[in-house]
Amino acid sequence: MPEEPAPCCHGGEESSCAGCVKHKHRDKSGKEYKCLISRLKRIEGQVRGVTKMVEDD
């Protein structure tokens, strides 16, 4: 008896799932894109601050 493909993370079959990778196309001039970039830069700054604190004990 052949094995059935394992279900992917969103309920489809593994053979039809592209590695369960989801993509969302964003317009680089849109408000959502600008907010996302701003948020990522804020996170980056926070991580740099934590890294500096660890390095400085």
Rosetta silent file (secondary structure, phi, psi, omega in degrees, C-alpha in Angstrom):
SEQUENCE: MPEEPAPCCHGGEESSCAGCVKHKHRDKSGKEYKCLISRLKRIEGQVRGVTKMVEDD
SCORE:     score description
SCORE:     0.000 S_00000001
   1 L     0.000  120.604 -179.026    0.000    0.000    0.000 S_00000001
   2 L   -69.368  146.984  179.208    1.634    3.310   -1.068 S_00000001
   3 L   -75.292  142.363  175.538    2.055    5.979    1.546 S_00000001
   4 L   -81.785  146.942  177.824   -0.096    9.076    1.268 S_00000001
   5 L   -63.561  143.069  179.182    1.746   12.400    1.186 S_00000001
   6 L   -67.355  144.495  177.696    1.956   14.096    4.558 S_00000001
   7 E   -68.728  145.874  177.066   -0.303   17.113    4.970 S_00000001
   8 L   -86.163 -178.441 -172.983    1.419   20.449    4.820 S_00000001
   9 L   -67.076  -18.399 -179.492    0.981   23.175    7.412 S_00000001
  10 L  -112.786   20.484  172.278   -2.127   24.637    5.772 S_00000001
  11 L    92.215   -5.995  178.757   -4.009   21.409    5.138 S_00000001
  12 L   -84.115 -178.619  176.216   -2.959   20.714    1.541 S_00000001
  13 E   -86.714  148.941 -177.559   -0.956   17.796    0.310 S_00000001
  14 H   -58.561  -36.581 -177.887    2.801   17.981    0.530 S_00000001
  15 H   -66.844  -26.291  179.825    3.134   17.406   -3.216 S_00000001
  16 H   -95.803   -5.001 -177.101    1.030   20.497   -3.955 S_00000001
  17 L   -95.255  129.962  179.127    2.688   22.617   -1.286 S_00000001
  18 L   -86.600   56.580  179.732    5.714   24.676   -2.280 S_00000001
  19 L    71.965   19.492  179.829    7.428   24.109    1.046 S_00000001
  20 L    56.674   32.972  178.162    4.633   25.959    2.825 S_00000001
  21 L   -94.516  125.334  179.020    6.197   29.252    1.793 S_00000001
  22 L  -109.559  137.530  179.731    3.755   32.098    1.582 S_00000001
  23 L  -123.081  141.677  174.220    4.555   35.285   -0.268 S_00000001
  24 L  -126.251  122.322  179.673    2.808   38.614   -0.174 S_00000001
  25 L   -84.122  126.743 -179.000    3.632   41.128   -2.848 S_00000001
  26 L  -115.412  142.143  175.321    3.875   44.651   -1.460 S_00000001
  27 L   -79.278  120.082 -175.089    3.911   47.907   -3.348 S_00000001
  28 L   -64.888  -15.010  178.520    7.164   49.632   -2.338 S_00000001
  29 L   -98.211   -0.832 -176.031    5.494   53.032   -2.452 S_00000001
  30 L   -82.258  161.522 -179.391    2.569   51.981   -0.254 S_00000001
  31 H   -63.577  -40.269 -179.275    1.898   52.869    3.369 S_00000001
  32 H   -59.968  -43.429  179.732    2.052   49.216    4.485 S_00000001
  33 H   -62.444  -46.297 -179.134    5.568   48.831    3.045 S_00000001
  34 H   -63.214  -40.745  177.814    6.826   52.023    4.712 S_00000001
  35 H   -65.465  -38.916  179.653    5.365   50.978    8.072 S_00000001
  36 H   -65.114  -44.921  179.059    6.943   47.536    7.743 S_00000001
  37 H   -62.990  -42.260  178.520   10.388   48.967    6.963 S_00000001
  38 H   -60.891  -43.935 -179.606   10.087   51.392    9.884 S_00000001
  39 H   -64.739  -42.680  179.188    9.128   48.579   12.243 S_00000001
  40 H   -64.541  -38.154  177.980   12.010   46.377   11.067 S_00000001
  41 H   -66.653  -37.478  177.351   14.500   49.233   11.564 S_00000001
  42 H   -63.995  -44.157  178.386   13.166   49.799   15.090 S_00000001
  43 H   -61.854  -43.162  178.667   13.603   46.084   15.851 S_00000001
  44 H   -59.038  -42.646  178.596   17.121   46.199   14.416 S_00000001
  45 H   -64.410  -39.479  178.635   18.002   49.112   16.712 S_00000001
  46 H   -65.202  -41.062  179.150   16.627   47.303   19.741 S_00000001
  47 H   -65.605  -39.924  176.249   18.663   44.191   18.927 S_00000001
  48 H   -61.563  -39.680  177.924   21.794   46.312   18.540 S_00000001
  49 H   -63.170  -43.308  178.822   21.108   47.839   21.955 S_00000001
  50 H   -65.473  -41.394  178.325   20.727   44.431   23.587 S_00000001
  51 H   -59.853  -44.006  179.029   23.901   43.218   21.857 S_00000001
  52 H   -63.123  -41.969  178.899   25.826   46.224   23.197 S_00000001
  53 H   -62.188  -39.737  179.278   24.509   45.608   26.720 S_00000001
  54 H   -66.741  -43.519 -179.829   25.635   41.960   26.570 S_00000001
  55 H   -65.271  -33.591 -179.402   29.053   42.917   25.250 S_00000001
  56 L   -87.851    1.855 -175.549   29.458   45.574   27.981 S_00000001
  57 L    62.107    0.000    0.000   28.220   43.185   30.701 S_00000001
